[in-house]
Amino acid sequence: MSTSRIVLSLAALALLPCPGLWAQERPPASRSSEDGSDVDATSPRIVNIINFVRRCEPRIEWITEDVLYSTVVEQIACMKRHRLTGTFLLQYDALMDARYQKLLEDLAAEGFEIGAWWEIPQPLVEDSGFKWRGRYPWDWHADIGFSTGYSPKEREKLADTYMAAFKKVFGHYPKSVGSWFIDAHTLKYMHDRYGITSSCNCKDQIGTDGYTLWGGYWNQGYYPSKKNAYMPAQNAANQIPVPVFRMLGSDPIHQYDNGLGENHQRVISLEPIYDPGGANAAWCKWYFDAFVDGEPMDFAYTQAGQENSFTWKRMGRGFAMQMELIARFRREGKITLQTLGETGRWFKDRYQVTPATSVTVLNDHSKKKQKTVWFNSRYYRANLLWDEDTLRFRDIHLFDERVASDYLTERGTSNRCLFHTLPMVDGFRWSSSRTVAGLRLRSLEGSAIVGGTPTVKSAEGRLTVRWPTRSPAGELIITFDESTLSLSAVGEVKDRWLLELTHDKKAKLPFEEIGRQLLSCRFGNAPYFISATHGVFAKGPASTLRVLPIDQRVVLDFSRR
């Protein structure tokens, strides 16, 4: 983009009306309309608009520093045009650029937040007294461009250098620090020494850009373990008191299975450059309708916005469409718009430990007629998927604050990065192009149980799913709370059901011993187990694992350690 276009864009910003009162109107604990009336004080639908900023993009020749800068100019102009505020997170090279400093220094007075984007470019490494090992001034490989590629002492020095520069430019330390992934040592150090209050990391993904984050707290936010920034902690004493929010707004139904049988997932997310996804107006309307209307338990969260590396040329249409949609939902009192820092402070004021939340989507935008429920707590996550008229647990992963990340005390030496939790059901990694893994609801005779449309309600920290069945007739009742998962049945189905695991024959399963009441597992070097406090585990005649009810009930406890 030409310099003259940049100057015109800056001039346009100056002509925009001062946001005045609207910049202050972001109620932290409720969804409110613009007249101030509360819509829902108990489970707000919180939206963060987060744009993170790099100074250089070495992967594509035409994406110059001017193109990157003009993208941020356009993002600000678009947000102001719709009277929206948000968070801009600066990589160190952009932080040290006088143009970005001048552009962003006055935004805080208008309700915007400026924070840190924690990728490690060449100037940060060299200003910290270290030798640069990268191929380019910014290198996206995990052992170069992220804190996991440095020793704990080096991470502290990198943080000191960044924080000193940020304070010199803006007069204070940043309260929010985001990245695709941040190691636990760095996150705790930034909290203890510099008082950060909020962080964000990448959505769950396998193999995208070489980064795998799999099995974590799906969406919303969590307190990470002191040993592993990706692993939710179970106890306040063992958590880093910085809530981490999941970015990018994954498609709750279709992102998970996108790439079954391959070693990486493709992306369907709110990012405004993807179609299907955030570039598609119909998909965005569907996504936000589900976000507003679906059962979230305590609160719902999503992040809109885009890194400037994708450029305004590629993101502009989708970004503008989303800002208009967010502005309308905000005017109607359906969402609460906050900066990342505000959401972090709200979270810390409200929760001592990670809360139980859910994501519920009972209306598919595609022709597959699928439905889904995600449940998260400090002990585990689980996902239900209805595929037309059948039901399976697509995913169950456990969390254990004692399991240390590979990067806690040592630097990573691979150009890839891996963060995992502890699987009981892994519908992606245990699938192939021919076999779709899952813990499926079956009749005792081995046929799939079929049914209709479920209902989902929450009360007193429990999420209850009721699914009417047709063959056999009756109803299955699934209840999630923060430590247990229970299933029971009524009607004709009550004497005729079980859960059975399907998976690809080559899948590496974690089960070491299948006892009646105890499922003993190991993933990597981490042993763990799942307890059946009601019902039993067993091997099936043609399957690895079955879960059978006793007196028509199954209760699995994920909290025992």
Protein Blocks (a to p, Z undefined) as FASTA:
>chain_A
ZZklmmmmmmmmmmpccfklmmmmccfkbccdfkopafblmlccdddddddddfbdfkbm
klcfklmmmmmmmmmmmmmmnopacdddddfklmmpmklmmmmmmmmmnopacddddddd
fklmmmnopacfbfbfbdcbfklmpmklpcfklmmmmmmmmmmmmmmmnopacfbdcdfb
dcfklmmmmmmmnopabdcdddddehiahiacehiaeehiddddfkbmkbccfbfklpcc
bdcddehiiafklmmmnoghiabdcdddfbfkbccdjklmklmmmmmmmmmmmcehjbcc
ddedddfklojklmmmmmmmmmmmmmmmmmnopaccddfklmmmmmmmmpmbdcdddddd
fbdfbfnopacdddddfkbccddddehjaccdfbdcdddfklccfklmpccfbfbdcddd
ddfbdcklmpcfkbccddddddfkopacdddddddddeehiacdddddfbdcdddddddd
fkbccdddedjllmmgccdddddfklccfbfbdcfklccddehjbccddddfedcddddf
kbfbdcddeehiacddfkbZZ
